[in-house]
Amino acid sequence: MELQPPFKKIIHVDMDAFYASVEQLDNPELIGKPVAVGGSEVRGVVSAASYEARKFGVRSAMSGVLARQKCPHLIFVKPRFARYKEISSKIRAIFYEYTDLVEPLSLDEAYLDVTENKKGNPSASLIAQEIREKIWTELQLRASAGISINKFLAKVASDINKPNGQKTINPDEVLNFLEELPINKFYGIGKVTTVKMRNLGIFYGSDLKQKSLEELTRLFGKSGNHYYHIVRGIQNSEVKPDRTRKSIAAERTFTDNISSEIYMLERLSSIGDELEKRMTNSKTKGKTITLKIKYSDFTQQTRSKTLNSFISDKKDFFPIIKELLYQETLRESVRLLGISISNLNTEKKSPVWVQLSFDF
């Protein structure tokens, strides 16, 4: 089966080690050194690691303790999200020079639909190269890019020649590329699903392609339908320039594990204050209140309650947080707490969980 035109031209731009690179940009003494943003050797979680640190196995979401073990001379830097947001807005301005169809995924990555673009350039690959060069010239930061006929393929491609590279998957290359792609390289297939698929004899796209839609749906539920189509190069998701905000939230990682529910309520109260500010600033209200709990063993739990009316004030949502906290016995000590409000009354806002702060 061959894919049928017309084909879209989608670029996925992904900044290289964005937070760490910004820190090295602003602090030249960090250039060439292993840097971790967001963690500490005492406590915390790594938000980003420079490529010098990655050579030692340091990765995002890794505990600061483990990161220090892997790289004894690792330099920990406290995150500066306001600065990252400032740089991100400048990067986004470059994107808009080429197309208005820009869908940000986070501060450091976005999809661009350049099928029709402001430069009148028919080559998405040349546009991607020009954008990456412009980011370097204007901001002295490196970016990688993936170019293909849909968002899924562009996302996969952007990771192939990182850092500071790009990969184009042309329409006539799509099917062979997907058949030869290891299953763990499929964007959206995580570690747990990878293990399940390998246990089923699915190691490459070609193996996945042998499974019928019915079998994949039985094995993976709704995701089975997605797997069936993406391995055939079929994904019709549009690049959405106005992403809908799904929730507003704040969370905090603690210096020491907390085992007392009284102490947890104290921490949750300050988190609630910050969340109320965010709700007020965004002029947003929501119906679903969620408590996020991460335990000392890094397992995570969420507890939610949906109301009949929209709320945004702490006096309205904090009693629900208390109720959720006492809903069942906590399993062990807690290292992170968060509160989010979703099911919002707005449609055209940008996302989602925001790290309130790290204790160092």
C-alpha positions in Angstrom: 0.0 0.0 0.0 1.4 3.4 -1.0 0.6 6.6 0.7 -1.5 8.9 -1.5 -0.8 12.7 -2.0 -1.4 15.5 -1.4 1.1 15.5 1.5 1.6 18.0 4.2 5.0 19.4 5.1 5.4 19.3 8.9 8.5 20.4 10.9 9.1 19.5 14.5 11.7 21.8 16.0 13.3 20.6 19.3 15.8 22.8 21.1 18.9 20.9 22.3 19.2 20.5 26.1 17.2 23.8 26.2 17.3 24.7 29.9 20.9 23.7 30.3 21.9 25.4 27.1 20.4 28.7 28.3 22.3 28.4 31.6 25.5 27.9 29.6 24.6 30.8 27.4 24.1 33.2 30.3 27.0 31.7 32.3 30.0 31.1 29.9 32.0 29.5 32.7 29.5 26.5 32.4 30.3 26.0 28.7 31.7 22.5 28.1 30.9 21.4 31.6 28.3 18.8 32.8 25.3 20.8 34.0 22.0 19.7 35.6 19.1 22.1 35.9 16.4 21.6 38.5 18.0 19.1 40.9 20.6 19.0 43.6 22.9 16.4 45.1 20.8 16.8 48.4 17.3 16.6 46.9 15.3 17.3 43.8 14.8 16.0 40.3 16.8 16.9 37.2 14.7 19.0 34.8 17.4 19.1 32.1 20.9 18.0 31.6 23.6 19.3 29.2 25.1 17.0 26.7 28.3 16.9 28.7 26.2 15.5 31.6 24.3 13.1 29.4 27.6 11.4 28.5 27.6 10.1 32.1 24.1 8.9 31.9 22.4 11.9 33.6 18.9 12.4 32.3 15.8 14.5 33.0 13.5 13.2 35.7 16.4 11.5 37.4 16.9 12.2 41.1 19.7 14.6 42.0 21.3 12.0 44.2 21.6 9.4 41.4 22.8 12.1 39.0 25.6 13.0 41.4 26.5 9.3 41.6 26.7 9.0 37.9 28.7 12.3 37.4 30.6 13.3 40.6 31.6 16.7 39.1 28.1 17.6 37.9 27.2 21.2 38.4 23.7 21.8 39.7 21.9 25.0 38.6 18.6 26.2 40.0 16.0 26.6 37.2 15.0 30.1 36.0 11.7 29.5 34.2 11.0 33.2 33.6 14.3 33.3 31.6 13.4 30.1 29.7 10.0 31.5 28.8 11.6 34.8 27.6 14.0 32.9 25.2 11.1 30.6 24.1 9.1 33.6 23.0 12.0 34.8 20.8 12.3 31.3 19.3 8.6 31.3 18.6 8.8 34.7 16.9 11.2 33.1 14.5 8.7 30.4 13.7 6.0 32.9 13.0 8.3 34.5 10.3 7.6 31.3 8.3 4.1 30.2 9.2 1.2 31.0 11.5 0.5 27.3 11.9 2.7 26.8 15.0 1.7 24.4 17.8 4.0 24.7 20.8 4.3 21.5 22.8 6.4 23.1 25.6 8.9 25.9 25.9 11.5 24.1 23.9 9.6 22.3 21.1 6.9 23.0 18.5 5.3 21.7 15.4 5.1 23.9 12.3 3.0 23.3 9.2 4.9 24.8 6.3 2.9 23.2 3.5 2.0 26.8 2.6 4.4 29.3 4.1 5.2 33.0 4.2 8.5 32.6 2.4 7.0 30.7 -0.6 9.7 28.1 -0.1 8.6 24.7 -1.4 11.3 22.8 0.6 10.4 22.1 4.2 13.9 20.8 4.7 15.4 24.1 3.6 13.0 26.0 5.8 14.0 23.8 8.8 17.7 24.4 8.1 17.1 28.2 7.8 15.1 28.3 11.1 17.9 26.4 12.9 20.5 28.7 11.5 18.4 31.8 12.5 18.0 30.5 16.1 21.8 30.1 16.3 22.6 33.5 14.7 20.1 35.4 16.9 20.2 33.5 20.1 23.3 31.3 20.1 21.3 28.2 20.8 21.2 25.0 18.9 18.1 23.2 17.7 17.3 19.9 15.9 14.5 19.3 13.5 12.4 16.5 12.0 10.6 17.0 8.7 7.9 14.7 7.2 4.3 14.4 6.2 2.7 14.3 9.6 3.3 15.3 13.2 4.2 11.8 14.4 6.9 11.2 11.8 8.3 14.7 12.2 8.6 14.1 16.0 10.4 10.8 15.5 12.7 12.3 12.9 13.8 15.2 15.1 15.4 12.8 17.5 17.5 11.0 14.9 20.3 13.5 14.3 20.4 15.2 17.7 22.1 17.4 18.7 22.2 20.2 16.2 21.0 18.2 13.2 17.9 17.4 11.2 16.3 14.5 9.4 13.8 14.5 6.6 11.5 11.5 5.9 10.2 12.0 2.4 6.8 10.6 1.4 8.3 7.7 -0.6 10.6 6.7 2.4 7.8 6.7 5.0 6.7 3.0 4.9 10.2 1.5 4.8 11.3 3.9 7.5 8.5 2.8 9.8 9.0 -0.9 9.1 12.6 -0.7 10.1 12.0 1.5 13.2 12.6 -0.2 16.5 9.4 -0.2 18.5 10.9 1.8 21.4 11.6 4.6 18.9 7.9 5.1 18.1 6.9 8.4 19.8 4.2 7.7 22.4 5.3 4.1 23.0 6.8 4.1 26.5 8.9 1.6 28.4 6.0 -0.4 29.8 4.3 -0.7 26.4 7.6 -1.5 24.8 8.1 -4.5 27.2 4.6 -5.7 26.5 5.1 -5.5 22.7 8.4 -7.3 22.8 6.7 -10.0 24.9 4.3 -10.3 22.0 7.1 -10.6 19.4 6.8 -6.9 18.3 10.3 -5.5 18.0 10.1 -3.4 14.9 7.5 -1.5 12.9 7.3 -4.5 10.5 6.2 -6.7 13.4 3.6 -4.2 14.5 2.3 -4.0 11.0 1.6 -7.7 11.0 -1.0 -7.3 13.7 -4.6 -6.7 12.7 -6.7 -3.7 13.9 -8.9 -6.1 15.9 -5.9 -7.7 17.6 -4.2 -4.4 18.5 -7.5 -3.0 19.9 -7.9 -6.1 22.0 -4.4 -5.9 23.3 -4.0 -2.1 23.7 -7.5 -0.7 23.8 -8.0 2.7 22.1 -4.2 3.0 21.6 -4.3 -0.1 19.4 -6.2 1.9 16.7 -3.5 4.6 16.9 -0.7 2.0 16.6 -2.4 0.4 13.6 -2.5 3.6 11.7 0.8 5.3 12.5 2.8 2.2 11.5 1.2 2.7 8.1 2.1 6.4 8.0 -1.4 7.5 8.6 -2.0 10.4 11.1 -4.4 13.2 10.3 -3.8 15.3 13.4 -3.7 19.0 12.4 -1.1 21.5 13.6 -3.2 23.5 16.0 -1.9 27.0 16.6 -4.3 27.6 19.5 -3.7 24.7 21.9 -6.4 24.3 24.5 -5.3 24.7 28.1 -6.3 21.5 29.9 -5.4 22.5 33.4 -3.6 25.0 35.6 -1.5 23.6 38.4 1.4 24.0 40.8 3.6 21.5 42.5 6.6 21.4 44.9 9.4 18.9 45.5 10.5 18.8 49.1 14.0 18.8 50.6 13.0 16.0 53.0 10.3 13.4 52.7 7.1 14.2 54.5 5.1 11.5 56.4 2.8 13.6 58.5 -0.5 14.6 57.0 -0.4 17.8 59.0 2.8 18.9 57.4 1.4 17.9 54.0 -1.6 20.2 54.6 0.8 23.1 55.4 2.7 22.6 52.2 -0.5 22.1 50.2 -1.8 25.4 51.6 1.2 27.4 50.2 0.8 25.5 46.9 -2.9 26.4 46.9 -2.0 30.1 47.4 0.2 30.0 44.3 -2.5 28.1 42.3 -5.1 30.7 43.2 -2.8 33.5 41.9 -2.4 31.5 38.6 -6.2 31.1 38.3 -6.8 34.8 39.0 -4.1 35.9 36.5 -5.5 33.7 33.8 -9.1 34.7 34.6 -9.9 31.0 34.5 -12.1 28.7 36.5 -12.5 24.9 36.6 -14.6 22.1 37.8 -12.1 19.2 38.4 -9.8 19.4 41.4 -6.8 17.0 41.4 -4.3 16.2 44.2 -1.0 14.8 42.9 1.2 12.8 45.3 4.7 11.4 44.5 6.1 9.0 47.1 9.7 8.5 48.1 10.0 5.5 45.8 8.9 7.8 42.9 5.6 6.1 42.4 2.8 8.6 41.7 -0.8 8.8 42.6 -3.6 11.3 41.7 -6.9 11.8 43.4 -9.7 13.9 41.8 -13.1 15.3 42.3 -15.4 17.0 39.8 -17.9 19.7 40.9 -21.1 20.9 39.3 -19.9 24.5 39.2 -16.7 26.4 38.2 -14.4 27.6 40.9 -11.0 29.3 41.2 -10.7 30.6 44.8 -8.6 28.7 47.4 -11.4 28.9 49.9 -13.5 26.8 47.5 -10.9 24.2 46.3 -8.8 23.7 49.4 -11.5 21.9 51.4 -11.7 19.5 48.5 -7.9 19.0 48.7 -8.2 18.1 52.4 -10.9 15.6 51.5 -8.8 14.0 48.8 -5.7 13.9 51.1 -7.7 12.0 53.8 -9.5 9.9 51.2 -7.3 6.9 51.9 -4.2 6.1 54.0 -1.0 7.3 52.5 1.3 4.4 51.6 4.6 5.9 52.7 6.5 9.2 52.9 5.9 11.8 50.2 8.5 13.8 48.2 6.2 15.9 46.0 2.7 17.4 46.2 0.8 19.2 43.6 -2.7 20.6 43.0 -4.3 21.1 39.6 -7.6 22.5 38.4 -8.9 21.2 35.1 -12.2 21.0 33.1 -11.8 24.7 32.6 -14.2 27.3 31.3 -11.8 28.6 28.7 -10.8 27.1 25.4 -7.9 29.1 23.9 -5.1 29.1 26.4 -1.7 27.4 26.6 -1.0 24.4 29.0 -0.5 22.8 31.9 1.5 21.7 34.9 3.9 24.4 36.1 6.7 23.6 38.5 6.2 26.0 41.4 9.6 25.6 43.0 12.3 23.3 44.2 13.6 23.2 47.7 17.4 23.0 47.7 
